């Protein structure tokens, strides 16, 4: 599926909300922070899912060094994260990785239905 990351203001009739990024661990519950909805242009997640370069999610070039937790929507139940150094790890959604080496260290991800 082609990926179209966009801010939450995107027209929901033309895209499907797949997940929400959070600046802080625990989905910003413990401290205020940014969050943004990430949308796809081909419906909800399937087993292939969507691949995103995290730097392309608004605000541009900000999220790779600030992403700490993610919630999935609909059938988007898992992510494969790639770090700045090229390491990969799979997480079930929702995922909060603020106290791990993945905190503020996500370059690319694939969101999909597990």
Secondary structure, DSSP 8 states (H G I E B T S, - for coil): --B----TTS-TTSSEEEEEEESSGGGGTSS---EEEEEESS-S--SS-EEEEGGGSSSTTTGGGT--EEEE-TT--EEEEE-TTS-EEEEESSEE-TTSTTTT---EEEEE--
